[in-house]
Amino acid sequence: ERASPSEAGPPHDETRTVASGERNSVEKLFELAEENVFLKAELAELQRSLARSESGVNLTFLKNVVVRYLLDGDLPNTLPVLAKALELSTEEVTAIRDTNGRRGVLGRLGLR
């Protein structure tokens, strides 16, 4: 048996409850979407890390490339080698190039 309208409570209470439930669902979807993006980035980093460990990068070669960069500051020629050897992401390479470009000559001289 159905309750009479007077026994069921005001209709606006039911509408408020449904709206609140919808809001909670939308908030949960946004949280899950953010978590999904984070987990995908973590997975990509772990896959790169695993590939690095499996590739057996020659540490002597890597050391020589880093020393060359530190001595000469030749980022345009050393970054591609480092990116390949360390399997840097495109985002990491772009951030390194952008940061180095902003520093320019004054940054390299310690004036910025």
Secondary structure by P-SEA (a helix, b strand, c coil): ccccccccccaaaaaaaaaaaaaaaaaaaaaaaaaaaaaaaaaaaaaaaaaaaaacccaaaaaaaaaaaaaccaaaaaaaaaaaaacccaaaaaaaaaaaaaaccccccccc
